[in-house]
Amino acid sequence: MNAKQAYETIPSMAGFADGALGLYISIPFCRSKCTWCNFASGVYPASSHARYIDRVLEDMAAAPAYAQRMGVQLPSRVDTVYLGGGTPSVLAPEQISRLFAAIRRQFQLDPDAEITVECAPGQIADPTLEALVQAGVNRVSLGVQSFVRAELARTGRKHDEAIVRADVALLRAEGIENISIDLIAGLPGQTAESWKTSLDALASLEVPHASVYMLEIDEDSRLGSEIILGGKRYGAFDVPNDDRIAGFYETAVAQLARDGILRYEISNFARSGSESLHNLKYWRREPYLGFGSDAHSFDGTTRWQNVETAPEYVEKSESGESVRAESTQPDPVEEKFFVGLRLAEGVHPDESDWLRYGSAFERHLATGMMESADGRLRLTNRGIMVSNEIFQDFLAA
């Protein structure tokens, strides 16, 4: 597949700024599919991983070449790289090495770039850990979800608290201190007591970053579909109700704050200076390129997305077809608030924003859902709990 075929539907890449670029690499492979997961990932034979990586590398090589042919300069440097999915830690060590060698070959990677890899507990022993360290990985996001064995078993996860602690120790022994842990509020059978167990375990590990997600119920996950259909599989009958899940989230916000891990985005918490630089690009509308199936990109003007599944991505790529699924040019003012209000720092509205959204601002300020300070608007704790409804005001205006 040549560069034109790979990126034939990118209008011009003209939206790219002169600043640093983020790279996202989608690795949609897992050893097992969690019941709550609604991502475009799955369990594939290891033999398919190599074909997929080959296509990602060709896709990656095509982007700068096509930009050059169009007379457009990509940002001169890359300051964040993020391997997500899926579970990138299922890749063979040599595949991890190939990916990062290609990144350094195709892009100008900052010496102090933030390089994150998502890993599942129990999957980062040598030689995988050695490959990550040699690749320059300096940040690891561990998909823990819970420290309670009974909750994990019902979702299909195989680890326990001891495995997580061993992994954190391994990472620290190799000099990787920038560790994030994911938790999910609302797993089947979760109680206030079991949730406190997970929060206490998280606190004891003293990691600098945590993500806390409230369980999403939709038809794209086995658990969500079962709940919607009124079934009992996967513990669907035992999922906490919305009020209890909201309570778990608020408990997490308070406890993490006491431990010095402050909320900087609705689902993300960090000690000062340990915020995810890559994810901040999404919320601040900074440019990034995504490679692989279901990967998204943004050049400052246009957003585009690759085809959703790994088999379709490989098939289209090998046949010389574009892997692009769709592209849009969103309203930047809408996104300024729809995305920016997710951040604790909030958004600075200008005069034109007040003309367009003033009634919405005033309504949410009056009801205590938003607050104003130093010329910035941000959601209050109450507003965060109904943030999806508030965001709709900035899509409909």
C-alpha positions as CSV (number, residue, x, y, z in Angstrom):
1,M,0.0,0.0,0.0
2,N,1.5,3.4,-1.0
3,A,1.2,6.6,0.9
4,K,-1.5,8.0,-1.2
5,Q,-3.7,4.9,-0.7
6,A,-3.2,5.0,3.0
7,Y,-4.1,8.6,3.5
8,E,-6.1,9.5,0.4
9,T,-9.0,10.9,2.3
10,I,-7.1,13.4,4.5
11,P,-7.9,16.7,2.9
12,S,-4.7,18.5,3.5
13,M,-3.5,18.0,7.1
14,A,-3.5,21.8,7.1
15,G,-4.7,22.0,10.6
16,F,-1.5,20.7,12.2
17,A,0.1,23.3,14.4
18,D,3.8,23.9,14.8
19,G,3.8,22.4,18.3
20,A,4.5,18.8,19.3
21,L,2.5,15.9,18.0
22,G,1.1,12.9,20.0
23,L,1.1,9.4,18.6
24,Y,-1.5,6.8,19.5
25,I,-1.0,3.1,18.5
26,S,-4.0,0.8,18.9
27,I,-3.2,-2.7,19.9
28,P,-6.7,-4.4,20.0
29,F,-5.6,-7.8,21.4
30,C,-6.4,-9.3,24.7
31,R,-5.8,-12.7,26.4
32,S,-9.5,-12.7,27.4
33,K,-12.4,-10.3,26.9
34,C,-13.7,-8.7,30.0
35,T,-17.5,-8.8,30.4
36,W,-17.7,-5.0,30.9
37,C,-15.5,-4.0,28.0
38,N,-17.1,-2.1,25.1
39,F,-13.9,-1.4,23.3
40,A,-13.1,-2.6,19.7
41,S,-10.8,-5.3,21.1
42,G,-10.8,-9.1,21.3
43,V,-9.0,-12.4,21.6
44,Y,-7.1,-13.2,18.4
45,P,-4.5,-15.9,17.7
46,A,-1.0,-14.8,18.2
47,S,-0.3,-15.6,14.5
48,S,-2.5,-12.6,13.6
49,H,-0.6,-10.2,15.7
50,A,2.4,-10.1,13.3
51,R,0.2,-9.3,10.3
52,Y,-1.4,-6.5,12.2
53,I,1.9,-5.0,13.3
54,D,3.2,-5.1,9.7
55,R,0.2,-3.1,8.6
56,V,0.5,-0.6,11.4
57,L,4.2,0.0,10.5
58,E,3.3,0.6,6.9
59,D,0.5,3.0,7.9
60,M,2.9,4.8,10.2
61,A,5.5,5.1,7.4
62,A,2.9,6.5,5.0
63,A,1.8,9.5,7.0
64,P,4.9,11.7,6.8
65,A,5.4,10.7,3.2
66,Y,1.9,11.8,2.2
67,A,2.1,15.0,4.2
68,Q,5.3,15.8,2.3
69,R,3.7,15.2,-1.0
70,M,0.9,17.5,-0.1
71,G,3.3,20.2,0.9
72,V,2.3,20.0,4.5
73,Q,4.8,19.8,7.4
74,L,3.9,17.6,10.3
75,P,4.9,19.0,13.7
76,S,8.7,18.7,13.9
77,R,8.6,16.6,17.0
78,V,6.6,14.0,19.0
79,D,6.4,14.5,22.7
80,T,3.9,11.7,23.7
81,V,3.4,8.2,22.6
82,Y,0.6,6.0,23.8
83,L,0.0,2.2,23.2
84,G,-3.5,1.3,24.1
85,G,-6.2,-1.1,23.1
86,G,-6.7,-3.8,24.0
87,T,-3.8,-4.9,26.0
88,P,-0.4,-4.1,24.3
89,S,1.4,-6.2,26.9
90,V,0.2,-9.3,25.0
91,L,2.6,-8.5,22.1
92,A,5.7,-10.5,21.7
93,P,8.8,-8.6,22.9
94,E,10.2,-8.4,19.4
95,Q,7.0,-6.8,18.2
96,I,7.2,-4.1,20.9
97,S,10.8,-3.5,19.8
98,R,9.8,-3.2,16.1
99,L,7.0,-0.7,16.9
100,F,9.3,1.6,18.8
101,A,12.1,1.3,16.3
102,A,9.6,2.4,13.6
103,I,8.4,5.3,15.7
104,R,11.9,6.6,16.1
105,R,12.6,6.1,12.4
106,Q,9.6,7.9,11.2
107,F,9.2,10.7,13.7
108,Q,11.4,13.0,15.7
109,L,10.8,11.7,19.2
110,D,11.7,14.1,22.1
111,P,14.4,12.7,24.4
112,D,12.1,13.3,27.3
113,A,8.8,12.3,25.6
114,E,6.1,10.7,27.7
115,I,5.8,7.1,26.5
116,T,2.9,5.1,27.9
117,V,1.9,1.5,27.4
118,E,-1.3,-0.1,28.8
119,C,-0.6,-3.4,30.5
120,A,-2.7,-6.0,32.2
121,P,-1.6,-7.2,35.6
122,G,0.4,-10.4,35.4
123,Q,1.7,-9.7,31.9
124,I,4.8,-7.6,32.4
125,A,7.5,-10.0,33.6
126,D,10.6,-10.5,31.5
127,P,11.1,-10.6,28.6
128,T,8.2,-8.2,28.1
129,L,9.4,-5.8,30.7
130,E,12.9,-5.8,29.3
131,A,11.5,-4.9,25.8
132,L,9.4,-2.1,27.3
133,V,12.4,-0.6,29.2
134,Q,14.7,-0.9,26.1
135,A,12.0,0.8,24.0
136,G,12.1,3.8,26.4
137,V,8.7,3.3,28.0
138,N,8.5,5.5,31.0
139,R,4.9,5.3,32.0
140,V,2.7,2.3,32.4
141,S,-1.1,2.2,32.9
142,L,-2.2,-0.9,34.7
143,G,-5.8,-2.1,34.0
144,V,-6.5,-3.3,37.6
145,Q,-10.2,-2.4,37.8
146,S,-10.6,-3.9,41.3
147,F,-8.4,-5.3,44.0
148,V,-11.2,-7.7,45.2
149,R,-10.9,-11.2,43.9
150,A,-14.6,-12.0,43.8
151,E,-15.3,-8.9,41.7
152,L,-12.5,-9.7,39.3
153,A,-13.6,-13.3,38.8
154,R,-17.0,-12.2,37.7
155,T,-15.6,-10.0,35.0
156,G,-13.2,-12.6,33.6
157,R,-10.0,-11.1,35.0
158,K,-7.3,-13.5,36.3
159,H,-5.2,-11.3,38.6
160,D,-5.4,-10.5,42.3
161,E,-3.9,-7.9,44.6
162,A,-0.7,-9.8,45.1
163,I,0.0,-9.8,41.3
164,V,-0.7,-6.1,41.1
165,R,1.7,-5.4,43.9
166,A,4.4,-7.6,42.3
167,D,4.0,-5.8,39.0
168,V,4.3,-2.3,40.6
169,A,7.5,-3.5,42.4
170,L,8.9,-4.8,39.1
171,L,8.2,-1.6,37.3
172,R,9.8,0.5,40.1
173,A,12.9,-1.8,40.1
174,E,13.4,-0.9,36.4
175,G,13.0,2.8,37.1
176,I,9.5,3.2,35.9
177,E,7.9,5.3,38.6
178,N,5.2,6.9,36.5
179,I,2.4,4.3,37.1
180,S,-1.3,4.7,36.7
181,I,-4.0,2.3,38.0
182,D,-7.5,2.0,36.6
183,L,-10.5,1.2,38.8
184,I,-14.1,0.7,37.8
185,A,-17.0,1.8,40.1
186,G,-20.1,-0.3,39.6
187,L,-18.8,-3.9,39.0
188,P,-21.2,-6.7,39.7
189,G,-21.4,-7.4,43.5
190,Q,-19.5,-4.3,44.4
191,T,-20.4,-2.8,47.8
192,A,-19.3,0.2,49.8
193,E,-17.0,-2.1,51.8
194,S,-15.4,-3.8,48.8
195,W,-15.0,-0.4,47.0
196,K,-13.1,0.9,50.1
197,T,-10.9,-2.2,49.9
198,S,-9.9,-1.3,46.4
199,L,-9.3,2.4,47.3
200,D,-7.2,1.5,50.3
201,A,-5.1,-0.9,48.2
202,L,-4.6,1.8,45.6
203,A,-3.6,4.3,48.3
204,S,-1.1,1.9,49.8
205,L,0.7,1.5,46.5
206,E,1.4,5.3,46.4
207,V,1.2,5.5,42.6
208,P,1.1,9.1,41.1
209,H,-1.9,8.6,38.8
210,A,-5.3,6.9,38.9
211,S,-8.3,6.6,36.6
212,V,-11.7,5.9,38.1
213,Y,-14.5,5.0,35.6
214,M,-18.1,4.6,36.3
215,L,-19.5,1.4,34.7
216,E,-20.9,2.1,31.3
217,I,-24.0,0.1,30.4
218,D,-24.5,-0.3,26.6
219,E,-25.0,-3.1,24.1
220,D,-21.3,-3.1,23.0
221,S,-20.3,-5.1,26.1
222,R,-21.5,-8.6,27.2
223,L,-22.4,-7.3,30.6
224,G,-24.1,-4.2,29.3
225,S,-26.1,-6.1,26.8
226,E,-27.2,-8.6,29.4
227,I,-28.4,-5.8,31.7
228,I,-30.3,-4.1,28.9
229,L,-32.0,-7.5,28.1
230,G,-32.8,-8.1,31.8
231,G,-30.7,-11.2,32.0
232,K,-28.6,-12.6,34.8
233,R,-25.4,-13.7,33.2
234,Y,-22.1,-12.1,34.1
235,G,-23.6,-10.9,37.4
236,A,-25.9,-8.5,35.6
237,F,-28.5,-8.9,38.3
238,D,-26.0,-7.7,40.9
239,V,-24.7,-4.5,39.4
240,P,-25.1,-1.5,41.8
241,N,-27.8,1.0,40.8
242,D,-26.8,4.5,39.4
243,D,-27.1,6.2,42.7
244,R,-24.7,3.7,44.4
245,I,-22.2,3.9,41.5
246,A,-22.3,7.8,41.8
247,G,-21.7,7.4,45.5
248,F,-18.7,5.1,44.9
249,Y,-17.2,7.7,42.5
250,E,-17.7,10.5,45.0
251,T,-16.1,8.4,47.7
252,A,-13.1,7.9,45.4
253,V,-12.8,11.6,44.6
254,A,-12.7,12.4,48.3
255,Q,-10.2,9.6,49.3
256,L,-7.9,10.2,46.5
257,A,-7.8,13.9,47.3
258,R,-6.9,13.1,50.9
259,D,-4.0,11.0,49.5
260,G,-2.8,13.9,47.4
261,I,-4.1,12.6,44.1
262,L,-6.4,15.3,42.7
263,R,-9.0,15.1,40.0
264,Y,-7.8,17.0,36.9
265,E,-10.3,15.5,34.5
266,I,-13.6,13.8,35.2
267,S,-12.2,10.3,35.3
268,N,-8.5,11.0,35.9
269,F,-6.6,11.9,39.1
270,A,-2.9,12.7,39.6
271,R,-0.3,14.0,42.0
272,S,0.9,17.4,40.8
273,G,3.1,17.0,37.7
274,S,2.0,13.5,37.0
275,E,-1.0,14.2,34.8
276,S,-1.2,12.2,31.5
277,L,0.4,14.5,29.0
278,H,-0.9,12.4,26.1
279,N,-4.5,12.4,27.3
280,L,-4.3,16.1,27.9
281,K,-3.9,16.5,24.2
282,Y,-7.3,15.1,23.6
283,W,-9.0,17.4,26.1
284,R,-7.1,20.5,25.0
285,R,-7.7,19.8,21.3
286,E,-4.0,19.4,20.4
287,P,-2.8,17.4,17.4
288,Y,-2.3,13.6,17.5
289,L,-2.1,10.8,15.0
290,G,-3.6,7.4,15.6
291,F,-2.5,4.2,13.9
292,G,-4.2,0.8,13.9
293,S,-7.8,-0.3,14.0
294,D,-10.3,2.1,15.6
295,A,-7.6,4.7,16.1
296,H,-8.6,8.3,16.0
297,S,-6.6,11.3,14.8
298,F,-7.0,15.1,15.0
299,D,-5.0,17.8,13.1
300,G,-6.5,20.8,14.8
301,T,-9.3,21.1,12.2
302,T,-10.3,17.6,11.0
303,R,-10.9,14.4,13.0
304,W,-10.7,11.0,11.4
305,Q,-11.1,7.4,12.5
306,N,-9.8,4.1,11.2
307,V,-12.0,1.1,10.6
308,E,-13.1,-0.5,13.8
309,T,-11.8,-4.1,13.9
310,A,-8.4,-5.6,13.5
311,P,-9.4,-8.1,10.7
312,E,-11.0,-5.3,8.6
313,Y,-8.0,-3.1,9.2
314,V,-5.6,-5.8,8.0
315,E,-7.8,-6.8,5.1
316,K,-8.2,-3.2,3.7
317,S,-4.5,-2.4,4.3
318,E,-3.3,-5.6,2.5
319,S,-5.6,-5.0,-0.4
320,G,-4.4,-1.4,-0.9
321,E,-7.6,0.2,0.3
322,S,-7.8,3.2,2.6
323,V,-8.1,2.2,6.3
324,R,-10.0,5.4,7.0
325,A,-13.6,4.9,8.1
326,E,-14.8,8.4,8.4
327,S,-13.7,12.0,8.9
328,T,-15.4,15.1,10.3
329,Q,-14.7,18.8,10.8
330,P,-16.2,19.5,14.2
331,D,-17.3,23.0,15.4
332,P,-14.2,24.2,17.4
333,V,-16.4,26.3,19.7
334,E,-18.7,23.4,20.5
335,E,-15.6,21.2,21.3
336,K,-14.0,24.0,23.3
337,F,-16.7,23.4,25.9
338,F,-17.8,19.8,25.2
339,V,-14.2,18.6,25.7
340,G,-12.7,21.4,27.8
341,L,-15.2,21.3,30.6
342,R,-14.1,17.8,31.3
343,L,-10.9,19.3,32.8
344,A,-10.8,20.7,36.4
345,E,-9.0,23.8,35.0
346,G,-12.2,24.6,33.0
347,V,-12.5,26.8,30.0
348,H,-11.9,30.5,29.4
349,P,-15.0,31.8,27.5
350,D,-14.5,34.9,25.3
351,E,-17.0,37.5,24.3
352,S,-18.3,35.5,21.3
353,D,-18.8,32.4,23.6
354,W,-21.0,34.5,25.9
355,L,-23.0,35.7,23.0
356,R,-23.6,32.1,21.8
357,Y,-23.8,30.2,25.1
358,G,-24.6,32.9,27.6
359,S,-28.0,31.6,28.6
360,A,-26.6,28.1,29.2
361,F,-23.7,29.6,31.3
362,E,-26.1,31.6,33.4
363,R,-28.5,28.7,34.0
364,H,-25.7,26.3,35.1
365,L,-24.1,29.0,37.3
366,A,-27.4,29.7,38.9
367,T,-28.1,26.1,39.7
368,G,-24.6,25.4,41.1
369,M,-23.6,23.1,38.3
370,M,-20.9,25.4,37.1
371,E,-18.7,28.0,38.8
372,S,-16.6,30.9,37.7
373,A,-13.2,31.9,38.9
374,D,-10.4,33.9,37.4
375,G,-12.4,34.3,34.2
376,R,-12.7,30.5,33.7
377,L,-15.9,28.4,33.9
378,R,-15.7,24.9,35.3
379,L,-18.0,22.2,36.5
380,T,-18.7,21.9,40.2
381,N,-18.8,18.5,41.9
382,R,-22.6,18.5,41.4
383,G,-22.1,19.4,37.7
384,I,-19.7,16.6,37.1
385,M,-22.3,14.1,38.2
386,V,-24.7,15.3,35.4
387,S,-21.9,16.3,33.0
388,N,-23.4,14.5,30.0
389,E,-26.6,16.5,30.2
390,I,-24.6,19.7,30.5
391,F,-22.5,18.9,27.5
392,Q,-25.6,18.5,25.4
393,D,-26.2,22.3,25.8
394,F,-23.1,23.0,23.9
395,L,-24.0,20.6,21.0
396,A,-27.5,22.0,20.6
397,A,-26.9,25.7,20.8
